[in-house]
Amino acid sequence: MFDKLSDRLGGVFDKLRGRGALKEEDVRAAMREVRIALLEADVALPVVRDFVEKVTEQAVGQSVLKSITPGQQVVKIVNDGLADMLGAEVSGLELAVTPPAIIMMVGLQGSGKTTTTAKIAKRLKDKENKKVMMASLDVNRPAAQEQLAVLGQQISATTLPIVEGQQPVEIAKRALQAAKLQGFDVLMLDTAGRLHVDQQLMDEMKAVADVSKPQETLLVVDALTGQDAVNVASNFSEQVDLSGVVLTRMDGDARGGAALSMRAVTGKPIKFVGVGEKIDALEEFHPERVAGRILG
Ligand code: GDP
């Protein structure tokens, strides 16, 4: 479907072989191909512009290495630049507080928020031996609370018992109290999803954050939605103090451009990626893998 960027760049640099340094006109020609590759991977336009400018500056004047072709050299510079922008290392969850640590999950309906809540809960249980409680604050979508309860049974994690008619802030307070009294290490709050960013639900989310004071506020976004994902991230990050992002559906054919935009737009690290519907299909985010994917 996509040409490999390194193949495309081969032609640009053919004439450069044997010369001393990467010249501006050649680098600019190569960057036009890089630009196309990034746009095809769904990286947001302003992010592409900044990136291309930065990388051009870095590349011009670099000595042509003997061991690789100039095309490969530019791919390497671009690759390093992408990895840099995505965040150099894996960033985990910051849960070192007097228990319970609170993780608030936010995002649009259908982004994979509830599934991701259970995935993270399972990971904390299995890998870090934490006692985790989950609570659904989604009183808008029918059966959302039941969905979380079913997932809880699957992974043998406690979910807060459902009380009909209770509103999100009240549920959050009850969850906090229950988690404290019952000695849970982590409480995960699955907030109401929304079809699009709407003020009433944003206010509700802020009210929940006020009473629960989460250590982690994770925005869940669907990588397949490309540019929309970027707008969503930008809207949410203006309204709530996010600590990180989870990108779902990275098992699909998203080329990873959303990942790059996400980091640039929110300034927050991507903490996990969802790679399937199964409960253990969650991975730490590895910037260099995504960089490779963006370049094809
Ligand atoms: P919510 O409305 O945001 O809570 O979304 P759900 O958690 O109910 O997920 C919506 C659908 O997406 C479900 O069918 C999930 O199984 C699926 N899903 C969630 N994460 C992933 C993922 O990483 N990859 C794939 N392929 N499907 C996912």
Residues whose N, C-alpha, C, O or C-beta is under 5 A from the ligand:
A	BS01	GDP	L108 Q109 G110 S111 G112 K113 T114 T115 T116 G193 T248 R249 M250 D251 G274 V275 G276 E277 A281
